[in-house]
Amino acid sequence: MGVLVVGMADLKVAKNPDILTTLGLGSCVGITLYDKTQKIGGLAHVMLPTYKGFEGQNIAKFADSAIIELVNQLARIGASRKLLTAKIAGGAQMFAFNSTNESMRIGDRNVEATLRLLKIYNIPLLARETGADYGRTVELYADDGRFVIKTIGHGNKVI
């Protein structure tokens, strides 16, 4: 069993018995896709909602392009696109702003973009732990699809 660390603006895929983890999700969103029949999963740590206008940059940085790449990489190692399910965490509002400026709601915008893309690709969202004002570290277990969310001061949970 290996633990694969997914960095910020990064994504990785893994098979049973590996574990994928990413640290320090604030306004970023951790997106997991999982095929329970093949015991194959993927995790992306996205920073921004959309690749549009940022063409040529790292596709793992953006919710829309990261989901597409995750689906493709999972299919290449044997996952069925039709059987993928999703779980997400993060999207916090880490700092208080006295502004109605849409660009300051980065956590919410990341979550909204993620949900929109999952719907477009017909990937059911099984669980989410998003919003609030605290960071999260997450782990996806390829053996059974457990998504463990660890926080400081807000407990740990499995979704």
Sequence and secondary structure as in RCSB ss.txt:
>XXXX:A:sequence
MGVLVVGMADLKVAKNPDILTTLGLGSCVGITLYDKTQKIGGLAHVMLPTYKGFEGQNIAKFADSAIIELVNQLA
RIGASRKLLTAKIAGGAQMFAFNSTNESMRIGDRNVEATLRLLKIYNIPLLARETGADYGRTVELYADDGRFVIK
TIGHGNKVI
>XXXX:A:secstr
  EEE  TTEEEEEETT EEEEEEESSSEEEEEEETTTTEEEEEEE BS  TT TTS GGGBHHHHHHHHHHHHH
HTT  GGG EEEEEE    S  S   GGG HHHHHHHHHHHHHHHTT  EEEEEE SS  EEEEEETTT  EEEE
 SSS EEE 
